[in-house]
C-alpha cells in the first residue's frame, strides 16, 4: 500500500507530528490529520473539533499508524509536509477503485 510508504517517509524525514497534545503545541503547519480507527470517542471528538477549527483534512487510516511507528501506540498524526499530505490524500481517494 502506497500510503504506508508515504507515512514511513514522513516519519523518517520528520514531517509528522504524533499525538493530539503534540499536534496542539506544534509551531509547524499541519496539512493533514490521520487517525486510527481505534481512537477513543473522546479523542475522536477532540480532534474533529480541532480539525474543523483549523480547517484540516481528516482521514481514518485504520491501524497503519501503528504499523509505521512501532512501539508508540499512535492514534493520531499530523503531516507537516504539503506535498506528502497531497499524495497521501490522492492515494487515499483512489484506493480500492
C-alpha positions as CSV (number, residue, x, y, z in Angstrom):
1,X,0.0,0.0,0.0
2,X,1.5,3.3,-1.0
3,X,0.0,5.2,1.9
4,X,2.1,3.1,4.2
5,X,5.2,4.0,2.3
6,X,4.4,7.7,2.4
7,X,3.8,7.5,6.1
8,X,7.1,5.8,6.6
9,X,8.8,8.5,4.6
10,X,7.0,11.3,6.6
11,X,8.2,9.6,9.9
12,X,11.8,9.2,8.8
13,X,12.0,12.7,7.4
14,X,10.5,14.3,10.5
15,X,7.4,15.6,8.7
16,X,4.9,14.0,11.1
17,X,3.6,15.1,14.5
18,X,2.4,12.3,16.8
19,X,-0.4,12.6,19.3
20,X,-3.0,15.2,19.9
21,X,-1.1,17.1,22.5
22,X,1.9,17.5,20.2
23,X,-0.4,18.5,17.3
24,X,-1.9,21.2,19.5
25,X,1.6,22.5,20.6
26,X,3.5,22.4,17.3
27,X,4.5,25.5,15.5
28,X,4.6,23.6,12.2
29,X,1.8,24.0,9.7
30,X,-0.4,20.8,9.7
31,X,-1.7,19.9,6.3
32,X,-3.4,16.6,7.1
33,X,-4.6,14.7,10.2
34,X,-4.6,10.9,10.2
35,X,-6.5,9.0,12.8
36,X,-6.6,5.3,13.8
37,X,-10.0,3.6,13.8
38,X,-9.4,2.5,17.4
39,X,-9.2,6.1,18.7
40,X,-11.4,6.7,21.7
41,X,-14.6,8.6,21.2
42,X,-13.4,11.5,23.3
43,X,-10.1,11.7,21.3
44,X,-12.1,11.5,18.1
45,X,-14.4,14.3,19.1
46,X,-11.5,16.4,20.3
47,X,-9.5,16.1,17.1
48,X,-12.6,16.5,14.9
49,X,-13.4,19.8,16.6
50,X,-9.7,20.9,16.3
51,X,-9.6,19.9,12.6
52,X,-12.8,21.8,12.0
53,X,-11.5,24.9,13.7
54,X,-8.1,24.8,11.8
55,X,-9.6,23.7,8.5
56,X,-7.6,20.5,8.4
57,X,-8.4,17.4,6.3
58,X,-9.0,14.4,8.5
59,X,-8.6,10.8,7.3
60,X,-9.0,7.5,9.0
61,X,-6.2,5.1,8.1
62,X,-7.2,2.2,10.4
63,X,-4.1,0.7,12.1
64,X,-1.5,2.0,9.6
65,X,0.0,4.4,12.1
66,X,1.0,1.6,14.5
67,X,2.4,-0.4,11.6
68,X,4.7,2.5,10.7
69,X,5.5,3.9,14.2
70,X,6.3,0.8,16.2
71,X,6.1,0.7,20.0
72,X,4.4,4.1,20.3
73,X,0.6,3.2,20.2
74,X,-0.1,6.1,18.0
75,X,-3.7,7.0,17.3
76,X,-3.4,10.5,15.8
77,X,-0.7,12.0,13.5
78,X,-0.4,15.3,11.6
79,X,1.5,15.6,8.3
80,X,3.6,18.8,8.1
81,X,4.8,18.5,4.5
82,X,2.3,19.8,2.0
83,X,3.4,17.6,-0.9
84,X,3.4,14.4,1.3
85,X,-0.1,15.4,2.5
86,X,-1.3,15.8,-1.0
87,X,0.0,12.5,-2.3
88,X,-1.5,10.7,0.8
89,X,-4.9,12.3,0.2
90,X,-4.7,11.4,-3.5
91,X,-3.8,7.8,-2.7
92,X,-6.5,7.6,-0.1
93,X,-9.1,8.8,-2.5
94,X,-8.1,6.4,-5.3
95,X,-7.6,3.2,-3.2
96,X,-9.7,0.2,-4.0
97,X,-11.1,1.8,-7.2
